[in-house]
Amino acid sequence: MKDLLEFLSKSVTGDDTIEVNEETDGGQTVLSIKAPKDKIGLLIGKAGKTIRALRLLVKVRATLEKKGVIINVLEA
């Protein structure tokens, strides 16, 4: 899931400096996207449409793997 989210995030922003960290917390996988301040707006999108789409795609993958997933966007 980490690789999928990293690929999608880099593709959306066009920035290779974006990092995705993966942690397991109580049976759930927490994915944190660290992006530069000027790229966070691209990740979130107008009215949150882009981040919602990213979450949906990762959630589909997580469902196939029978896991829970949480995605956070952080400033690098």
N, C-alpha and C positions, 0 to 999 in steps of 0.2 A: 504494500500500500504506500509505503514511503516513496518508493521509486516512481510510482504512478503520480502521486501528488507533486513530487519534485519536477517531473517532466511537464506536467500541466501548468504549474506555476511559472516555470521558466519560459514556456511557450507563450503564455498569456502576456507576460511582462517584457519578454525579449531580453531579460537580464540574467546572466549566468552567476551572479553573486548571491542569488537566493539560496537559502539553506532550509532543509526540512529535518527536524529532529523527531525521533520516535521514542516514546516512553510507554510503559505498561503501568496502568494504575487501576488496581482492583478489577481485573478482567476486561478493562477497556483499554484500547490503544489511543494514546493522545499524540496527535501529530501537530507540531508547531512550525509554522512557516515564518522564518526570519527574513524580512525584506527591508531594503532601504526605504526611508520615509517617503521619497518621491514615487515609489512603486506600489505602496500600499493601496492607494486609490485605484490603481489598475486591477489589483487583486480583488478588491471589494466590488468594484463596478458601480454603475448607477443603480441606486436603491438596493444594493446588495445582490444584484442578479448574478454577477460573476462568481462570487464566493459561494452562493447557493448552488450554482451549477457544479463547481468543484466539489463541494460537500456531497452532492447527489452522486457524482461519479465514483467518489471514493467509498461512499456508503454502499453502492452496488457491489463493489469489490469486497468490502468487509462482510456483507451479507453472504456472499458466495463462500467466504472463508469462515463463516459462523462466528464473527467477532463484532464487538462494538467499537465505534470510532468517534473521536472528538477532534475537531480541527480548530486550532487557534492561529491568529495572525498577529505576529509581534514585530516591533520595529527593531532593526538590526543596529 
